[in-house]
């Protein structure tokens, strides 16, 4: 399912127009991204949680040349599915 299909399904399920559903999804994406940028954790009970984690700097290899390269430390997003979501998929 791509974003357009998701918006259409959200509009159908919530009895909204596609434009309203698209604005709601965009607002959700922006809110989650800003909260994670600020270092906050977002928990949606039953669905899952969004948070960031720190990845340490490390030495890697260029797969084409085999030459060692330094990979800098980074903050990366992380999603952990909640129990209800896991159960609904199985």
PyMOL commands that set and color helices and strands:
alter all, ss='L'
color gray80, all
select helices_A, chain A and resi 3-14+18-37+83-89
alter helices_A, ss='H'
color red, helices_A
select strands_A, chain A and resi 42-44+48-55+58-61+68-71+74-81
alter strands_A, ss='S'
color yellow, strands_A
deselect
rebuild
show_as cartoon
